[in-house]
Amino acid sequence: MKTKETRAAVTISMPREMAEEYDKLANRLAKNRSVLFREMFLAYKRQKLKEEFRELQTYGADLARQEGIFTESDVEKLVFEGR
């Protein structure tokens, strides 16, 4: 029976001082390097998704303003206009 591999080894390089700080942080948090990296990666990913969402919100708000849409009532009028 074949099992699906759920993990992949990843090798990264960083300056020695940073690696030492990384190990100290892992030790202080009582986590191993892999767990710390996964948590850091997920936090970074969440932050980037939030930034992307904010950019899209700003873009949409700018487009709406250009079209004279300023309130929820304006949006409802636009939505129900074509029905």
Secondary structure per residue as TSV (DSSP state, phi and psi in degrees):
chain	resnum	aa	ss	phi	psi
A	1	M	-	360.0	127.8
A	2	K	-	-86.0	140.0
A	3	T	-	-111.3	141.7
A	4	K	-	-78.0	131.4
A	5	E	-	-72.2	128.8
A	6	T	-	-107.3	-3.4
A	7	R	-	-129.3	150.9
A	8	A	-	-134.6	134.1
A	9	A	-	-77.1	136.3
A	10	V	-	-127.6	130.9
A	11	T	-	-108.9	130.8
A	12	I	-	-125.0	156.6
A	13	S	-	-122.8	149.1
A	14	M	-	-154.0	162.4
A	15	P	-	-57.5	147.6
A	16	R	H	-54.7	-43.9
A	17	E	H	-61.3	-40.1
A	18	M	H	-65.6	-40.2
A	19	A	H	-62.9	-39.1
A	20	E	H	-65.9	-42.3
A	21	E	H	-62.7	-40.2
A	22	Y	H	-60.3	-47.0
A	23	D	H	-63.7	-39.9
A	24	K	H	-63.3	-41.8
A	25	L	H	-64.1	-44.7
A	26	A	H	-59.2	-44.8
A	27	N	H	-63.4	-44.5
A	28	R	H	-62.4	-35.7
A	29	L	T	-88.4	-0.1
A	30	A	T	56.4	47.1
A	31	K	-	-128.3	153.6
A	32	N	-	-86.3	170.8
A	33	R	H	-57.3	-42.0
A	34	S	H	-65.3	-46.0
A	35	V	H	-62.5	-45.3
A	36	L	H	-60.8	-44.3
A	37	F	H	-62.7	-44.9
A	38	R	H	-59.4	-45.3
A	39	E	H	-63.2	-41.3
A	40	M	H	-65.8	-41.2
A	41	F	H	-63.9	-45.8
A	42	L	H	-64.1	-38.5
A	43	A	H	-64.3	-42.6
A	44	Y	H	-62.3	-44.8
A	45	K	H	-62.4	-45.1
A	46	R	H	-58.7	-43.6
A	47	Q	H	-62.5	-43.9
A	48	K	H	-64.8	-39.2
A	49	L	H	-64.9	-39.3
A	50	K	H	-62.8	-43.9
A	51	E	H	-62.2	-42.8
A	52	E	H	-62.9	-41.9
A	53	F	H	-61.6	-44.7
A	54	R	H	-62.4	-40.6
A	55	E	H	-62.3	-42.8
A	56	L	H	-66.1	-38.3
A	57	Q	H	-61.1	-46.3
A	58	T	H	-61.8	-44.0
A	59	Y	H	-60.2	-47.5
A	60	G	H	-64.0	-41.2
A	61	A	H	-64.2	-40.5
A	62	D	H	-62.9	-44.0
A	63	L	H	-62.4	-42.8
A	64	A	H	-61.4	-44.6
A	65	R	H	-60.3	-41.0
A	66	Q	H	-61.4	-30.8
A	67	E	T	-91.5	2.3
A	68	G	T	79.7	23.1
A	69	I	-	-101.2	113.5
A	70	F	-	-121.5	-22.9
A	71	T	S	-128.2	170.0
A	72	E	H	-63.4	-34.1
A	73	S	H	-61.6	-40.3
A	74	D	H	-61.6	-40.1
A	75	V	H	-65.3	-45.5
A	76	E	H	-60.3	-43.2
A	77	K	H	-58.4	-44.9
A	78	L	H	-64.1	-42.8
A	79	V	H	-64.8	-44.9
A	80	F	H	-86.2	-8.0
A	81	E	H	-57.6	-44.3
A	82	G	T	-83.8	-0.4
A	83	R	-	-93.1	360.0
